Amino acid sequence: MNTELSESYQPDERYMQLALREAAEAAEAGEVPVGAVIVHGRSLIAKAHNQVELLKDPTAHAEIIAITQAASALGDWRLGDTVLYVTKEPCPMCAGAIVQARIPIVVWGMTDPSRGGARSLFQIFDHPNLNHRVTWMEGMLEAESRSLVQAFFRERRITGDG
C-alpha cells in the first residue's frame, strides 16, 4: 500500500468477491477475466467486467465500464468518496482514467508486473506531477484473482485461442 488507508475506511473483502464474480463472467464470455466494482459509502454503484471482445472496443476494460456506470449513478464525473475494487492491477489506460475520475481509493487482487499501470511497470498513482493522488492496496484475494487469470490463459493455450 502506498499510504495508510483512512481509519474511516477499511477494505471489505465482500466487494472483492463481487469483483471476482464479474471476472468469472468475463472468462465465461471469452474475455480476459478482470472484474471491477465501485462502492460509494456502503452502496454498490457499479459492477463490470472486461468486454473488449464483445464490444470490439480496446477501451472496454472492467475499470472503464465501472467508472462510466458510477459517474452515471452519481451524476458527476468526479468520483470522490468512492472505492474501486478490481481483480488485477489497472493497466496504464485504466490507471489514468482512475486519476481523472478522482477515485480516492483502489484495492486490487493480483499485481501485474508486465502491464501494471498503478505501481508495477508504471507508477501512475504515485506520479508527483498529477493533481490527484490515489491511495491503493494490493493483494486482496490475490490467489483467487491469479487463479482465474492463469486458468483462462492455460485454457486458451490448450485450445489454440491464445
Sequence and secondary structure as in RCSB ss.txt:
>XXXX:A:sequence
MNTELSESYQPDERYMQLALREAAEAAEAGEVPVGAVIVHGRSLIAKAHNQVELLKDPTAHAEIIAITQAASALG
DWRLGDTVLYVTKEPCPMCAGAIVQARIPIVVWGMTDPSRGGARSLFQIFDHPNLNHRVTWMEGMLEAESRSLVQ
AFFRERRITGDG
>XXXX:A:secstr
  S   TT    HHHHHHHHHHHHHHHHTTS   EEEEEETTEEEEEEE  HHHHT TT  HHHHHHHHHHHHHT
SS  TTEEEEEEE   HHHHHHHHHTT  EEEEEE  TTT TTTTS  GGG TTSS   EEEE TTHHHHHHHHH
HHHHHHHHHT  
